């Protein structure tokens, strides 16, 4: 029965992570500067728009790296 206990805990943890990620995605849309940073590439043509959030991706990567390194230490 130990296998089912660990599977249940893992599924609960996955559910909590998904709920937190969903809430974070809802809040990210309300941050005014995110996605419009000076390093983001936007090409607009008549019938075509290309958007590559380079600076936003780098910023998110740095923040996540700092969070994981801070909370990942044991």
PyMOL commands that set and color helices and strands:
alter all, ss='L'
color gray80, all
select helices_A, chain A and resi 2-28+54-72
alter helices_A, ss='H'
color red, helices_A
select strands_A, chain A and resi 41-44+49-52
alter strands_A, ss='S'
color yellow, strands_A
deselect
rebuild
show_as cartoon
